């Protein structure tokens, strides 16, 4: 996970956050594959959002501290090269496998509609407001919410962070998104007509609440560290307290959350806010949870294959579901999905990431200009 270890420095990887990504991706995949007793794995999604918001805002802040400004064009290109190639590969693979995976889980049988929503980052809108089920492409709804959020957030950060009172205004905007996002969804809650979550679960304001929590945590952490008010002790205390709070939320999360508006509109944003604090602690202090998450195989998987696992695990399930039975069968399906994720990481994520780094590397002319 690329995140500035210290304010103003170039981004470096933090193995604990890579390991966290691996745990989250495996938990969500296991839940979708039918592992028993994992309904609280739904809370992994707001943790993902908080992690994303913290990462993106930390990168924007690091560039601001180094250069005095945020280069939006470079940000958009960098993120597009990171996020888009595996999605394009997934859509092509699904198109080739459509005779076997199309219509999975009662989803649309229209390949062009499914692919169009996926490639335009509008899967969540199709699910929340149009009732379009994406089947094996359903994981893209959460990515759609992220990309919609990052249409305006980097622009706001680039415009307001360099301004005297701009940071305070940004903090106010983020707090408003965290609080008002779920409240805006509340009047529109209606139970799902099928076994899936209520449609409001996919609405952008609910997702953006946790994304904003991550951004908020990054801004607050940056201010505390630059003023010398953040210490290793504060990081350790934050890590343990927030992990305890997340554990309580997971333990209390109801099995009927799909039809429970309180669970959807309160617990999920709350989990995102608590997770943002936890991520700040994990990324800045040495604790037992951070060391466990930083174990090399787990950190490698989180950095290089968790994205592919998250994108492809429903494709694997659609292909093998009729052949598996019981807990052992679900475990085998999860193992197959993890292997497919590793293959996707090696064949897609790693090569495209190398290409991204080559494209984004500093040019010699720019280095000469900065040396003058």
N, C-alpha and C positions, 0 to 999 in steps of 0.2 A: 504494500500500500504506500504510494507516494504521498508523503505529508512532511512539511517542514518540522524537523526535530527542534530547532531553535529559531526564534523569530529572525527573519532576514536571511537565513541561510538557504542554499539550494535544497530542493526536496530530496529526501532520502527515504528509503524503505523502512518501515517499522514492522518487523516480523509478527509481532503480537496482533496487529490489525489485519495482516494477511491471514493469520490463523483464525481470527474471528470471522472473516469472510468465508473461510472453508466450513466452519461449524454452522454458520447460518445457511449456506447453500445446501449442505447435506441435510440439515434439519428440515428445511422446506421440502426438499425432494423426498425425504422419508415420509413426511406427512402426506404428500400427494400420492405416494405409492401405497398408502394405506397402513402404515405402521400404527399399531394400536397405542392409545394413550398419549398421542402427540398433538392434541388440538392446540396446545399452547405454542406450538411451533409457528402458528400464525403471527405471533409477536416478533418472529425473526424479521418480518418484512419492515416494520417501523425501525428496527435496529439497523437494517440495511440502509434505509433512507437517512437516518441520522448519521451513519458512517459516510454516506455519499456527501451530505451537506457539509460535514466537517472537513472532508477531504478537499472539496472544490473551493470552499471559502479559505482554507489554509493555503492552497496554491495561489489564489488571487491575492491574499495578503502578502505572501512571500514575494511575489513579483512586484507588488506595490512598494515594499520595503527596499527591494534591490534597485528598482528602476524609477520609482516615483510615480508610476502609472501602471495601468492594466491594459495590455494589448488584447482587445476583444477578438480581433481576427485570428490571432495566434491561438487564443483559448478555444475558439470554436473549431479550428482545424485540428488541434490536438485532441479534443474530446471526440470529434467525429471519427478520426482515425483509430481511436481506441474502442469506441462503442459500436460503430456501424458494421465493420467487416464481419464479425461473427453473426450478426443478425442477418446480413445478406446471405451468408452461407447457410444459415438455418432455414431461411425462406426457400432457397433453391432446393435444399434437401427435402423439405416438406412437400414442395411441389412435385418432386420425383416420386415421393412415397405417398402421394395423395390418395391413390386407390386403396391403400391399406390404412391410412390414418385420418383421412377426411371424414368429417362427421363424428369424430370421437367425442364421447361425452355429451352428445346432443348438440354439438356445435354446428355452425353453418356448413353447408356442403358446397358453398361458392368459394372456390380457391382464389379467384381474383379479388373478391371482397376481403377475404382473410389476409391475403398478401398485401393488398392495398392499405389496410388498417395498420398492419405490422410495419411497413416501410415508411409510413407517414407519421409514425409515433402517435397514433390516435386509437389504439386498441382499447384503452381505458374508457374513452368517450363512447366508443361503440358498445362496450359492455354496460356502462352505467346508464346511458341515455337512450340507446337504440335497441338494447336487449340482444346484441349480437354476441354469441358465444364463439370464442376463437379456438376451442379445443386444444390441440397440441401447441398452438401459438399463444395460449393464454398467459404464459409468463411475461410476455411482452407488455402487458398492461401496466406493470409496475415501472418498467423502463420508460414507457410513454409518459407517465406522470413525472419522472425525473427530467426528461428532455423538455417537457412543457415548462417546468419550473426554471430550468436553465436557459430558457428563452429570455426571461426578464431579470433573473437574479444577477448574473454577471454584469449586465448593463447597469443596473442600479449600483452595484458595488464599484464599478469603474467610474461612475459619475460622482458618487457621494463619498467614497472613502478618502479621496485626497482633499476634500473640503473640510473646513474647520469643524463644523457641527454635523457633518455628514454621517459620521459613525453613529451618533445618537439617533439621527433620523432612521438609519438602517435598523438599529436595534428596535426602535418603535414599530417599524414595518414588520419585522420578523415576529415580534411578540403578538402583533395583531393577527398575523397568519396562523400562528400556533393556537391562539385562543378562538379566533372567529371562524377559522376553516371548518372545524367540526360543528360549531354552532350553526353555520350556514347550511350544513347538510341535514341537521336534525328535523326540520319541517318536512323534508322530502323522503323520510324513511318509510319504506313499505316492505313487508315481508317478501322474501323470494318466492316465486311461484313454483320453484323446483327445489332440489336438494342443495343448490349452490348458495353462496352468500347473497344477502340483499344487494340490490344493484348499487345502492349508495356507497357500499364498501369500495367500489371502484372509482368514485367521484374524485376529481383532482383536488378539491380543497382538503379532503381528509388525508390524502397522501402527502400533500404539500406541508401539512402541519409538522410532520416528523422531519421532513427535509429542512424546514425552517428552524427546527430545534437544533439540528446539526450545525447550520450556519451560525445561529446565535451562540452556540457553545464555542465555535472557533473564534468569533469576534471577542467574546468575553475572555477566553483563554489568552488570546493575543494581547489584550490590554493588561491582564494580570501579570503576564510574563515580562512584558516590556517595562512595567512599573516595579518589578521585583517582588510582587506579592503572591507569586505562585512558587511553591516549593515541592520537593519530593514527598514530604510528609502530606501536603495538601493533595497531591496526586494519588498517593496510596489511600488516604481516607476517602477520597471521592470514588475511587475504584471499588473499594469494599462496600461502601454504603449503597452505591448505585447497583452493584451486583446483587446485594441483599434485596433491594427494592424490586429488581427485575425478577428475582426468584419468587417473591411473594406474588407479584402480578401473574406470573406463569402458573403458580399453584392455584390461584383463585380464578383463573380464566375458565369460563363455563364451557361445557361441551356443546351447548346449544347457541354458541356465539353467532352463528349465521343468521339467526332470527331475533337476536337480542340487541336492540338499539343502544343500550347502555354500554355493552361490550364493544360495539363498533365505534361509537362516537366518543367514548371516554377512555376506555382502557388502551386502545391502540395509539392515540396521540400521547397519552401519558407514558406509555412504553417508549415512544420515540424521544420524549423529553428526558426521561431517566437514562436511556441509552446514550444520548448525547453527552451527558455528564460522565458516564462510564467510559466512553471512548476517549474523552479528554484525559481521564486518569490513566487508562491503559497505554496511551501514546506518549505519556510524559513521565512515567514513574516505573520503577522496577518492583513488581509484585509477583506473587506466586501465580495468579491467573495470567499475567502477561508472559511469564516464562513458559507456562504450559501451552499457551496459544502460539508461542514462538518456536515450538518444536519443528525442526526443519521440514519433515514431510508434510505436516499440516500447513505450514507457512507457504511451502512451494505450491501446494494444491490451491490455497487461497489466492495466491498471486497469479498462477498460470492456468488453472483449470476450473475454478469455481464458477466463473462466468459461463463457460461452456456447459457445465453441469446444469446450472439453473435454466439455461435456454433449452436444453435438449432432453431433460428428464421426462417430460410428458410424451415426447416422441417415442422414447424407449418403452414407457408404460403402455402406450397404445399398441405397440408391436408385440409385447409379451404378456399383456394382462390376461388374455384368454388361456395362457399356458401356465400361469402360476396359481398357487393355492396355498393358503395358510401363511403363518409367520415366516417359515423358511422360504417359501416362494417369494414373499415380499422382500426378504433380505437379499435373495439372489438378484431380484430385479434392481434393488438399490445398488448392489455391487456392480451390475452391468452398467447402470447409469453412471456410476463413478468412473468406470473404465472408459466409457464413451466420452465423459467430460475430460479425462486425461488425454485421450486421443485428439479431441477438439482443441485442447490447450496446446499440444505439441504441434499439430498440423495447421492450426488457424491463429490462435492467440499469440503464440511466441513469434511466428514469422511476421504477423501484421504489427506486433509491438516493435519489432526491430525496424520495420519499415517506418513506423511512426517516429521512432527516435531518430532515424536517419533524416527524415523530412524536417523534423523540428530542431535538429542540431544547429548551433550557432554558426553562421557563415563567416568565412575569413574576413570579408569586407566589414561585417558588423563588429568583429573582434578588433580589427584595426581602427575602426572609427571610435570604439569605446576606449581604446588605449591612448588616443590623442588628448 
